[in-house]
Amino acid sequence: MKKYFFMFITTLLFASLLLAHGGHKHKTIMGTVQSIDASHIDLTTKSGKRLSVPLSKDTMFMRGDAMISAVEVVAGTRVVIMLGEDDKTAAHVKLGPAKKK
């Protein structure tokens, strides 16, 4: 009986850990960069909507799986932005892989 009780408690513990971040879906925005500076990135979505997304000191910039510097993000670049917990500030700015020469 103790064995089943232990298994039951263990199952509940692991289930609660797995669901700890449940219910929050990170929003993503895709578009073409119009301009970027230290505080925000301006882009135009495929539907033509213009957006300004705040950046933070913790915003990560990536090309494929590699970290890059924000200076590599220039006007005309297509990006996917994953918003942070506040659904306003960019947590990740992802660029496609570098073009092959």
Backbone as a ProteinNet text record, in pm:
[ID]
protein_1_A
[PRIMARY]
MKKYFFMFITTLLFASLLLAHGGHKHKTIMGTVQSIDASHIDLTTKSGKRLSVPLSKDTMFMRGDAMISAVEVVAGTRVVIMLGEDDKTAAHVKLGPAKKK
[TERTIARY]
81.3	0	86.4	196	285	345.9	373.7	432.8	339.1	210.9	114.1	94	95	81.6	201	321.8	442.1	435.4	391.2	379.3	276.3	165.7	61.4	114.5	183.1	238.6	344.4	429.2	533.2	470.6	367.4	297.9	239.2	176.4	120	228.1	339.6	449.4	501.8	528.7	580.2	477.6	352.4	248.5	240.6	251.3	244.3	365.6	482.6	601.3	588.2	532.6	516.1	415.1	315	210.6	237.2	349.8	378.7	374	410.5	411	293.6	200.1	87.4	-3.3	-74	-171.3	-116.1	16.6	72.9	139.6	85.1	144.5	217.8	344.5	421.5	374.8	353	310.2	430.7	409.7	515.2	463.7	556.5	526.8	627.1	577.3	665.9	653	765.5	760.7	896.6	898.4	1019.6	1062.6	1188.6	1242.1	1242.6	1188.4	1194.3	1308.8	1323.6	1434.8	1453	1570.8	1600.8	1698.2	1678.5	1775.6	1782	1848	1869.4	1740.5	1635.9	1514.7	1397.9	1397	1283.8	1318.5	1232.8	1245.7	1112.1	1117	996.9	991.2	874.1	860.3	722.9	713.2	587.6	552.5	428.7	384.6	344.9	318.9	279.5	149.9	62.2	-64.8	-49.4	73.5	98.2	89.1	61.7	51.5	190.3	206.8	334.5	332.4	437	446.6	580.4	580	701.9	708.3	811.6	824.5	942.1	918	1026.8	1130.4	1256.4	1365.1	1413.6	1474.8	1533.2	1679.1	1748.9	1889.2	1900.5	1790.8	1790.3	1743.2	1702	1656.3	1771.4	1742.9	1843.9	1818	1924.3	1917.9	1985.3	1916.5	1968.7	1950.7	2049.9	2039.2	2050.7	1940.9	1938.6	1951.4	2053.1	2077	2189.2	2249	2363.4	2321.7	2380.8	2358.1	2431.6	2368	2430.8	2415	2477.7	2467.1	2348.9	2291.1	2177.8	2216.1	2343.9	2385.5	2370.8	2356.2	2336.4	2192.9	2102.9	1963.3	1949.9	1923.3	1916	1780.9	1749.8	1624.8	1616.9	1498.4	1475.5	1488.7	1537.5	1554.8	1421.7	1390.1	1269.6	1303.6	1215.5	1239.9	1114.8	1136.7	1029.8	1065	972.6	995.2	907.5	969.4	894	887.9	765	747.3	770.9	811.3	838	710.4	726.4	614.2	510.7	555.4	462	384.2	415	351.7	367.7	472	498.7	643.2	737.1	878.8	935.3	1025.2	1086.2	1180.6	1157.7	1249	1353.4	1309	1397.8	1363.2	1466.1	1449.6	1528.1	1455.8	1519.4	1520.6	1637.4	1655	1672.5	1646.1	1669.8	1818.7	1855.9	1998.9	2063.4	2194.3	2268.1	2256.4	2249.7	2241.8	2374.5	2366	2487.2	2540.5	2672.7	2735.2	2760.8
-119.1	0	126.6	123.5	238.9	265.9	159	172.6	251.3	219.3	288	433	456.4	592.6	676.6	621.6	691.2	721.2	625.1	645.6	754.2	756.2	856.1	995.5	1012	1141.7	1186.8	1093.7	1125.9	1172	1104.1	1142.1	1282.2	1312.2	1445.6	1552	1524.5	1620.3	1651.1	1546.8	1568.9	1638.1	1604.3	1669.1	1817.2	1851.3	1993.5	2069	2006	2071.3	2093.9	1996.2	2009.6	2117.1	2135.5	2233.5	2370.4	2387.2	2512.5	2632.3	2613.3	2724.7	2714	2626	2604.3	2725.2	2733.8	2839.8	2966.9	2980.6	3102.2	3067.5	3118.7	3097.3	3225.1	3210.1	3326.2	3373.1	3501.6	3556.6	3580.2	3559.9	3587.1	3686.4	3764	3862.6	3840.1	3835.7	3821.7	3946.8	3990.8	4108.3	4145.3	4257.9	4310.6	4434	4436.6	4547.6	4676.2	4781.8	4914.8	4994.6	4982.3	5046.7	4978.9	4998.7	4941.8	5033.5	5049.8	5118.5	5045.3	5102.2	5032.7	5008.9	5087.5	5077	5006.1	5000	4935.8	4895.3	4809	4766.1	4795.4	4864	4895	4799.1	4740.3	4649	4660.1	4604.5	4597.5	4451.1	4415.8	4276.9	4248.5	4123.1	4083.2	4152.5	4180.6	4246.9	4398.4	4449.5	4592.3	4672.6	4607.6	4677.3	4713.7	4838.8	4883.9	4870.6	4809.9	4787	4837.2	4880.6	4915.3	4827.1	4743.8	4649.3	4693	4715.1	4753.4	4641.6	4680.8	4588.1	4610.8	4510.6	4526.1	4483.7	4504.4	4462	4310	4238.8	4093	4034.2	4118.2	4068.2	3995.2	3873.6	3794	3799	3814	3816.6	3690.5	3619.8	3493.1	3482.2	3420.8	3385.3	3234.4	3168.2	3023	2986.2	2907.8	2869	2948.5	3041.8	3116.9	3254.5	3292.2	3425.9	3526.4	3640.5	3747.1	3878.7	3981	4114.6	4186.9	4280	4357.1	4437.5	4471.3	4550.9	4473.4	4341.1	4260.5	4266.7	4322.3	4337.1	4473.9	4473	4597.1	4607.7	4727.5	4749.8	4653	4598.1	4503.7	4358.2	4332.7	4196.9	4141.5	4018	3950.7	3889.4	3910	3858.8	3795.4	3710.7	3656.8	3700.1	3769.1	3818.2	3740	3681.3	3616.7	3715.3	3748.8	3842.9	3774.9	3854.2	3803	3783.9	3762.5	3736.6	3848.9	3972.7	4086	4099.5	4016.2	4019.8	4154.4	4230	4359.3	4371.8	4328.2	4344.4	4221.7	4245	4134.5	4055.9	3925.4	3837.2	3782.1	3740.4	3687.2	3751.7	3786.1	3831.7	3732.7	3656.4	3553.2	3592.8	3577.4	3597.5	3461.5	3453	3328.3	3300.1	3180.6	3149.4	3240.1	3258.8	3344	3287.4	3376.2	3331.9	3271.9	3160.4	3096.4	3176.8	3188.9	3267.7	3184.2
0	0	0	77.1	82.6	-54	-127.8	-260.4	-352.9	-352.2	-437.8	-394.7	-265.1	-213.9	-260.1	-249.5	-293.1	-443.1	-522.7	-667.3	-697.7	-625.6	-644.5	-614.3	-502.1	-463.4	-563.6	-606.8	-704.8	-836.4	-880.1	-1004.2	-992.7	-881.4	-860.9	-860.4	-797.5	-791.8	-931.4	-1010.1	-1145	-1234.2	-1220.4	-1301.4	-1268.7	-1141.8	-1104.7	-1156.6	-1160.4	-1214.1	-1364	-1433.4	-1578	-1615	-1532.3	-1561.2	-1498.4	-1434.6	-1364.2	-1456.8	-1583.8	-1678.3	-1775.6	-1745.8	-1835.6	-1845.9	-1955.2	-1972.3	-2033.3	-2040.2	-2097.9	-2229	-2335.9	-2466.8	-2504.5	-2539.7	-2579.5	-2716.6	-2729.7	-2856.9	-2946.5	-3074.9	-3171.6	-3274.1	-3326.4	-3429.4	-3541.4	-3664.9	-3780.3	-3865.1	-3918.8	-4003.8	-4059.9	-4130.2	-4190.6	-4112.9	-4073.8	-3994.3	-4076.9	-4018.4	-4078.8	-4017.8	-3884	-3813.8	-3678.7	-3620.6	-3490.2	-3418.8	-3288	-3203.6	-3070.6	-2973.4	-2846	-2768	-2794.6	-2712.9	-2780.7	-2914.7	-2981.9	-3124.1	-3179.2	-3318.3	-3386.5	-3498.7	-3577	-3694	-3716.3	-3828.3	-3891.5	-4011.2	-4084.8	-4102.4	-4064.7	-4077.7	-4222.1	-4251.3	-4385.7	-4428.7	-4330.9	-4362.7	-4376.8	-4357.3	-4373.7	-4245.7	-4135.6	-4007	-3956.8	-3911.1	-3856.6	-3704.9	-3649.8	-3506.5	-3453.9	-3329	-3259	-3134.7	-3126.4	-3015.7	-2928.2	-2799.6	-2709.4	-2695.8	-2681.7	-2655.3	-2512.2	-2453.2	-2320.2	-2324.7	-2215	-2209.4	-2217.1	-2189.9	-2192.5	-2325.1	-2419.8	-2549.4	-2618.3	-2665.6	-2735	-2885.7	-2961	-3106.4	-3157.4	-3249.3	-3298.3	-3449.6	-3512.9	-3654.9	-3659.1	-3691.8	-3681.5	-3533.8	-3499.8	-3361.1	-3295.9	-3368.9	-3316.7	-3264.4	-3152	-3097.5	-3186.3	-3208.9	-3287	-3212.4	-3262.6	-3205.4	-3269.5	-3195.2	-3247	-3370.7	-3387.4	-3503.8	-3634.2	-3625.9	-3746.5	-3797.4	-3717.4	-3757.8	-3825.3	-3955	-4031.8	-4102	-4148.5	-4221.6	-4339.3	-4359.6	-4468.3	-4427.3	-4306.5	-4257.2	-4208.9	-4248.2	-4197.4	-4063.1	-3964.6	-3829.7	-3771.5	-3671	-3587.6	-3446.2	-3380.5	-3245.7	-3149.6	-3047.2	-2939.9	-2825.3	-2785	-2675.7	-2541.4	-2443.5	-2309.6	-2230.5	-2101.6	-2011.2	-2011.9	-2035.8	-2034.4	-2164.6	-2264.7	-2397.6	-2466.2	-2429.9	-2492.4	-2538.9	-2454.7	-2481.6	-2552.1	-2647.9	-2721.5	-2631.4	-2621	-2547.4	-2644.3	-2765	-2868.3	-3001.6	-3076.8	-3214.9	-3299.2	-3382.9	-3463.8	-3610	-3669.9	-3812.4	-3876	-4003.2	-4074.5	-4084	-4126.1	-4140.5	-4243.8	-4231	-4324.8	-4465	-4563.8	-4702.7	-4745.2	-4818.7	-4869.1	-4985.2	-4990.5	-5097.1	-5217.8
[MASK]
+++++++++++++++++++++++++++++++++++++++++++++++++++++++++++++++++++++++++++++++++++++++++++++++++++++

